[in-house]
Amino acid sequence: MPSLIDMRRRIRAVKSTQQITKAMEMVAASKLRRAQERIQHARPYASQMLRVLNSLASRVDPSAHALLDERQAPRASGRALLFVISADRGLCGSFNTNVIKATAQYVVDHPAPEPGREVALALVGRKSRDFFNRRGFEVRYEEVGLFQNVKWAHAQAIAKTCIDEFLAPDVSQVYLVYNEFKSVIQQRVVVEKL
């Protein structure tokens, strides 16, 4: 049977652990609130920028630039490239699972018209990379550890990869698969054609 001194030490240790846990929760809540505010403040600019670019692209002659070329028949001319964005770590509920399921559903719904014309993948995040590499998918691009320190150069590298793949003769369409932030509890999976 433990002595009185041992019980008091145990009580002090538990109280100390509770204080540390509470402090960590407060720091995490503060970081989450700041990140959420940044997302919500940037969203109007992103949607307006997308609207302006779409309006501009619809008014310009498609022969002016190769990126304006709307390839109508992806099955005849080439494969689709899915750019999948997931997290590097787990323990975030269905955040990664929903993106991976949406990607897998796209692959099932759009079977290859001929052998060698399957969907190609570009993966950002460790979870999607590990999942699709284990299953033998063709991965054209991968980036891991990006979200610890996101920089403009990362966005440029991803955009350059999308452009280079679209301009390649064997890729006819590029899609972006990601989670759109609604709230801390809810995200919406988006499969967006670029």
ZICOR-V595283 format. One line per field, one symbol per residue. ss: DSSP state (a for helix, b for strand, c for the rest). Layout:
ss = ???
This chain:
ss = cccaaaaaaaaaaaaaaaaaaaaaaaaaaaaaaaaaaaaaaaaaaaaaaaaaaaaaaaaccaaacaaacccccaaaacbbbbbbbcccccccccaaaaaaaaaaaaaaaccccccccccbbbbbcaaaaaaaaaccccbbbbbccaaacccaaaaaaaaaaaaaaaacccbbbbbbbbbbbcccccbbbbbbbc
